[in-house]
Amino acid sequence: MPLFKADLHLHTCLSPCGGFDATPAGVVARAAEVGLDLIAICDHNTVENLPAALEAAHRLGEAAPLVLPGLEVTSAEEVHLLALFGDLGDALTFQAMVYDHLQPGENNPDVFGMQIVANAEDEVEEFNPRLLIGATDLSASDLVSRIHSLGGLAVAAHLDRPAYSLVGQLGLIPPELALDAVEISPRSDPAQAGAWLAGRDLAVLTSSDAHSLDQVGAVYNKLEMARPSFVELALALAGSEGRRVAGWGRRDKDA
């Protein structure tokens, strides 16, 4: 099986903490420039910049990475989970559910940052008024179940962080939580994830959690798969049929 480079946690300018340069088209172009084969755009509690990202990838043609729709969704316990989907329609269905359960209120750009919905030409379409930085009223367990009901993959985000992670908020990974993988932030060594897994047999990913273009692909996963696809990713996370997470890399060490 060949190896493919994947950064599965990227933000755009729609996330309130995202940089202005991180337009959907800009993120896709930067991912192609640094040699990524597979990316997932995971803005906070929304997928509204995914259509532009998919259009940008289509325009790039064979040079573009495969773009997976995703969200970084926040549970009632303030745990961040990555919801990854193979189909934009499923991601939009999940987004509608998230919006129904999202903390009420409107975004304050002066406090949290602007939430820019952009098109594939890097033009501002609108500003999302929702409080995307907020939490839903759904538990982590409920969110994982809903992700799986739509055929998605559920990943515990930045497990090593003291805030907004399963370990940081709950003190452990609940044994009944049916995760597909866990993610370690760039500041930690994924090989040391056993301290947080506590015996759970789960795939360990590391992603950039990029909020600006210079961070895209700063770290990445090496996935042993037949081709970049959502189905192949699911097999790799499960360690099934010869697919697997084969390691990790850092862009600053590639040169």
Number of C-alpha atoms within 10 A of each C-alpha: 11 10 19 20 23 28 25 28 29 29 31 32 25 29 29 25 19 24 20 18 16 26 29 28 26 20 28 29 19 19 27 22 14 13 16 22 22 25 28 26 29 29 31 27 29 26 23 20 25 29 16 20 26 21 17 23 23 15 13 15 9 10 16 23 25 22 25 22 31 35 28 26 27 27 25 18 17 22 25 26 30 30 26 27 25 21 15 16 12 18 26 18 11 25 19 14 14 23 16 12 15 23 17 14 11 12 20 14 14 7 8 15 18 21 28 25 23 24 21 20 13 16 11 12 10 12 14 18 14 18 21 27 20 20 23 25 18 18 16 23 15 13 23 24 17 17 20 17 12 16 15 25 24 24 26 26 27 30 28 24 16 12 15 21 24 27 20 17 16 14 11 14 21 14 11 7 13 16 20 19 19 26 25 24 19 18 12 14 12 18 12 12 19 13 9 17 18 11 9 11 11 19 20 25 30 29 27 23 26 25 23 20 23 13 17 28 30 19 24 26 25 21 27 23 23 15 16 20 16 20 12 19 23 20 18 21 21 18 16 11 10 12 21 22 21 17 17 19 17 16 14 9 8 6 5
